[in-house]
Amino acid sequence: MVSREAYGEGLRFISLTFKIITMTIKLEKKHLIIGVSVVVLCVVMCVGWHFYSVNKFEKNATEFKARTSSLLLPMSFVLDDYQKNWRSAIFDKEAYDETGFSRYCSDFNTAISWRKEAMKHLTNLIGTYLYDIEDLLKEMDNPPSKYEKVYDKFVTIYNNLYKLKKQCQSPEGSLQTFSQNINDLVSDIGTDLNETDLTIPKDIELMTKYTDEFTKSLEVVTKALKD
């Protein structure tokens, strides 16, 4: 027969075991809840970061396209001016000097140097705006997967813009190769921009804003030459 002491000890052991099991279950539930909460939080943060990255890229991409399209305006103005003076010096023996006055000139290097001086304000402005475009490109250097091809196009566009800027600062080659190079670069930039329209639509309002800024700068330059 079991004594009362042994019986009591048995009950205390059973009670203690039950308490331990209950505490273990509670701890496991608590850990499970914490674990699930952490996973949910990570998922929410990942989804939130994804949408943030996509929205940021789209905003920068729209800005990039608007600035690039408008930058072609002053670039084309400067480069076209160089071509006209270059051609005029070769075939007509006259060219416009830095003040916009037509003079005798048979040396195309002199003709170009005159116009480089006349366009100095505009070429400096082109360089500043290209720095802004470069900064936008740097902010997009880790694009969301669906925009990787668009980013690659933007890199190509920037490189061609940079080549145009170099020609604005210091024209190179013969008149024929210079003209062909400029035409090819402008055409390639336009084609690449159009190919991104399906994924990053043009913002006409933003393009107009930057184009208007350059138009005012062109007016300042042309007015200064007339005066």
C-alpha positions as CSV (number, residue, x, y, z in Angstrom):
1,M,0.0,0.0,0.0
2,V,1.3,3.5,-0.9
3,S,1.9,5.8,2.0
4,R,0.3,9.2,2.2
5,E,3.8,10.8,1.9
6,A,4.5,8.9,-1.3
7,Y,1.1,9.7,-2.7
8,G,1.5,13.4,-2.0
9,E,4.9,13.4,-3.6
10,G,3.4,11.8,-6.7
11,L,0.7,14.4,-6.9
12,R,3.3,17.2,-6.5
13,F,5.4,15.6,-9.3
14,I,2.4,15.4,-11.6
15,S,1.5,19.0,-10.9
16,L,5.0,20.2,-11.5
17,T,5.2,18.3,-14.7
18,F,1.9,19.7,-15.9
19,K,3.1,23.2,-15.1
20,I,6.3,22.7,-17.1
21,I,4.4,21.4,-20.1
22,T,2.0,24.3,-19.9
23,M,4.8,26.8,-19.7
24,T,6.6,25.1,-22.6
25,I,3.5,25.3,-24.8
26,K,3.0,28.9,-23.9
27,L,6.6,29.7,-24.7
28,E,6.4,27.8,-28.0
29,K,3.2,29.7,-28.9
30,K,4.9,33.0,-28.0
31,H,7.9,32.2,-30.1
32,L,5.7,31.1,-33.0
33,I,3.7,34.4,-32.8
34,I,7.0,36.4,-32.7
35,G,8.4,34.4,-35.6
36,V,5.3,34.9,-37.7
37,S,5.2,38.6,-36.9
38,V,8.9,39.0,-38.0
39,V,8.2,37.2,-41.3
40,V,5.1,39.3,-42.0
41,L,7.0,42.5,-41.1
42,C,9.8,41.5,-43.5
43,V,7.4,40.8,-46.3
44,V,5.7,44.1,-45.8
45,M,9.0,45.9,-45.8
46,C,10.2,44.1,-48.9
47,V,6.9,44.9,-50.8
48,G,7.1,48.5,-49.6
49,W,10.7,48.9,-50.7
50,H,9.9,47.4,-54.1
51,F,7.1,49.9,-54.7
52,Y,9.3,52.7,-53.4
53,S,12.1,51.7,-55.8
54,V,9.8,51.4,-58.7
55,N,8.2,54.8,-58.1
56,K,11.5,56.4,-57.6
57,F,12.9,54.9,-60.8
58,E,9.9,56.0,-62.8
59,K,10.1,59.5,-61.5
60,N,13.8,59.8,-62.3
61,A,13.3,58.2,-65.7
62,T,10.6,60.6,-66.6
63,E,12.8,63.5,-65.5
64,F,15.7,62.0,-67.5
65,K,13.7,61.8,-70.7
66,A,12.3,65.3,-70.4
67,R,15.8,66.8,-69.7
68,T,17.4,64.9,-72.5
69,S,14.8,65.8,-75.1
70,S,15.0,69.5,-74.2
71,L,18.8,69.5,-74.1
72,L,18.9,68.5,-77.8
73,L,17.5,72.0,-78.6
74,P,20.5,74.1,-77.5
75,M,23.0,71.4,-78.6
76,S,21.5,71.4,-82.1
77,F,21.5,75.2,-82.2
78,V,25.2,75.3,-81.3
79,L,26.3,72.5,-83.6
80,D,24.2,73.8,-86.6
81,D,25.8,77.2,-86.1
82,Y,29.3,75.7,-86.2
83,Q,28.4,73.8,-89.4
84,K,27.1,76.9,-91.2
85,N,30.2,79.0,-90.3
86,W,32.5,76.1,-91.1
87,R,30.9,75.7,-94.6
88,S,30.8,79.4,-95.2
89,A,34.5,79.8,-94.5
90,I,35.4,77.0,-96.9
91,F,33.1,77.8,-99.8
92,D,32.3,81.6,-99.4
93,K,35.5,82.8,-97.7
94,E,33.4,84.6,-95.1
95,A,32.1,83.8,-91.6
96,Y,30.4,85.3,-88.6
97,D,32.7,86.4,-85.9
98,E,32.1,86.2,-82.1
99,T,29.9,89.4,-82.3
100,G,27.8,88.0,-85.1
101,F,29.3,90.3,-87.7
102,S,30.0,88.8,-91.2
103,R,33.7,89.1,-92.1
104,Y,36.2,87.8,-94.6
105,C,37.5,84.4,-93.5
106,S,39.1,81.6,-95.4
107,D,40.3,79.6,-92.4
108,F,37.6,77.4,-91.0
109,N,39.5,77.0,-87.7
110,T,39.2,80.7,-87.2
111,A,35.5,80.6,-88.1
112,I,34.9,77.9,-85.6
113,S,36.9,79.7,-82.8
114,W,34.7,82.8,-83.4
115,R,31.5,80.8,-82.9
116,K,32.9,78.9,-79.9
117,E,33.4,82.3,-78.2
118,A,29.9,83.5,-79.3
119,M,28.3,80.3,-77.9
120,K,30.3,80.1,-74.7
121,H,27.4,80.9,-72.4
122,L,25.2,78.3,-74.1
123,T,27.9,75.6,-74.0
124,N,28.4,76.2,-70.3
125,L,24.7,75.9,-69.8
126,I,24.7,72.6,-71.8
127,G,27.5,71.3,-69.5
128,T,25.5,72.2,-66.4
129,Y,22.4,70.5,-67.6
130,L,24.3,67.4,-68.6
131,Y,25.7,67.1,-65.0
132,D,22.0,67.1,-63.8
133,I,21.2,64.3,-66.3
134,E,24.3,62.4,-65.1
135,D,23.1,62.7,-61.5
136,L,19.7,61.3,-62.5
137,L,21.4,58.3,-64.2
138,K,23.4,57.6,-61.0
139,E,20.2,57.5,-59.0
140,M,18.9,54.9,-61.3
141,D,22.0,52.6,-61.3
142,N,20.2,49.8,-59.5
143,P,17.0,49.6,-61.5
144,P,14.0,47.3,-60.7
145,S,14.3,44.1,-62.9
146,K,11.5,45.2,-65.2
147,Y,13.3,48.5,-66.0
148,E,16.8,47.0,-66.6
149,K,16.6,47.3,-70.4
150,V,15.3,50.9,-70.1
151,Y,18.3,51.8,-67.9
152,D,20.6,50.3,-70.4
153,K,19.1,52.6,-73.1
154,F,19.5,55.5,-70.8
155,V,23.2,54.7,-70.4
156,T,23.6,54.7,-74.2
157,I,21.6,57.9,-74.5
158,Y,23.8,59.6,-71.9
159,N,27.0,58.5,-73.6
160,N,25.8,60.0,-76.9
161,L,24.8,63.2,-75.2
162,Y,28.3,63.4,-73.7
163,K,29.8,63.0,-77.2
164,L,27.5,65.8,-78.5
165,K,28.6,68.0,-75.6
166,K,32.3,67.4,-76.5
167,Q,31.6,68.5,-80.1
168,C,29.9,71.6,-78.8
169,Q,33.0,72.4,-76.8
170,S,35.5,71.5,-79.4
171,P,34.4,70.4,-82.9
172,E,36.5,67.6,-84.5
173,G,37.0,66.0,-87.9
174,S,36.4,67.4,-91.3
175,L,33.2,69.2,-92.1
176,Q,31.7,66.1,-93.7
177,T,32.6,63.7,-90.8
178,F,31.6,66.3,-88.2
179,S,28.1,66.7,-89.8
180,Q,27.6,63.0,-90.3
181,N,28.7,62.3,-86.7
182,I,26.3,64.9,-85.3
183,N,23.4,63.6,-87.4
184,D,24.0,60.0,-86.3
185,L,24.2,60.9,-82.6
186,V,21.0,63.0,-82.7
187,S,19.2,60.3,-84.6
188,D,20.4,57.5,-82.2
189,I,19.3,59.5,-79.2
190,G,15.9,60.2,-80.6
191,T,15.4,56.5,-81.6
192,D,16.5,55.3,-78.1
193,L,14.2,57.7,-76.4
194,N,11.2,56.7,-78.5
195,E,11.9,53.0,-77.7
196,T,11.4,53.7,-74.0
197,D,8.0,55.3,-74.5
198,L,6.1,52.1,-73.9
199,T,7.5,51.6,-70.4
200,I,8.2,55.3,-69.5
201,P,5.8,57.6,-71.3
202,K,6.8,61.1,-72.2
203,D,5.8,63.9,-69.9
204,I,4.9,66.6,-72.3
205,E,4.4,69.2,-69.7
206,L,7.8,68.6,-68.1
207,M,9.5,68.6,-71.5
208,T,7.8,71.9,-72.4
209,K,9.0,73.4,-69.1
210,Y,12.7,72.6,-69.8
211,T,12.4,73.5,-73.5
212,D,11.0,76.9,-72.5
213,E,14.0,77.4,-70.3
214,F,16.4,76.7,-73.1
215,T,14.4,78.8,-75.5
216,K,14.9,81.8,-73.2
217,S,18.6,81.1,-73.1
218,L,18.7,81.0,-76.9
219,E,16.9,84.3,-77.1
220,V,19.5,85.8,-74.8
221,V,22.3,84.5,-77.0
222,T,20.8,85.7,-80.3
223,K,19.9,89.1,-78.8
224,A,23.5,89.5,-77.6
225,L,24.8,88.7,-81.0
226,K,22.4,91.2,-82.7
227,D,23.4,93.9,-80.2
